[in-house]
Amino acid sequence: MKVTALTENRSSGDLLGEHGLSVYIEYQGKKYLLDTGSTGLFLENAKKLGIEIAEVDTAFLSHVHYDHSGGFGAFFEVNKKASVYLQTDAGRGRYYKITDSGEKYIGIPEGLLDTYRERFVFVDGNLSCGEGIHLLAHHTPGICARAEKAHMYHKVAGTVKVDDLKHEQSLIFETRKGLVILNSCCHAGVDVVVEEAQHAFPEKPIQAVIGGFHLMGSDGADTMAGTREDIVALAERLTQLGDFLIYTGHCTGMPAFEILQQELGKRIAYFSTGTRVIL
């Protein structure tokens, strides 16, 4: 299994970065895409890396935020065959930090689901979508508290409510050494995501976790939400959960990553644009 970061917040060499994440995966002779970043930039980076996006067999949307779904229009123009799997709750509008003065829409590009409806496969909960490939939806009670802390909301019949994270899903691959979990932002918490995978596959160890951990502050990837103690506690929790590898970036933010690296050492690496991981 080979995993490549096509787009991530940090640039690398002649590759360009943006706020977002797009991941290309080669597994058992087939090609997969998880998310498309904010724009069509992932296509340019893929070309420089010698990756043919037109050959992607299947795609997945981890959740409906713009920085993961914004490039799907460009994807459909290049790739004419791949279906895109996403949770059925994806159609609801998502907003950030709704206050008395207004709201900021952060959802999937408006009109995309209707324009390309035949390309989307809506999933209600968990799904095995190929040999050794699984989609895992959230089942942990109380995760709305994490969404509220992150100022994430949605609208239900015109009423603003805390995001229930039902649009988010983990993509899991089985390898000889265990499970590889990809969750692009881990809004419920990376520890929760790992626990959910362990409960769903109790007989299989976790080999690696790849994705953002939503630890950056509201002012971008060079800031941090919470305290150093919070990040150290998360590192301790991840250690308790197992000795798996961790590749993270995007919404983790550099300050939090540096603390995690101090605590976890060689277990963790930054998953920057152009990074290739063989598992």
Summary of the structure (lengths in Angstrom):
residues: 279
radius of gyration: 17.4
end to end distance: 5.2
largest distance: 52.4
contacts: 952
relative contact order: 0.16
helix: 29%
strand: 31%
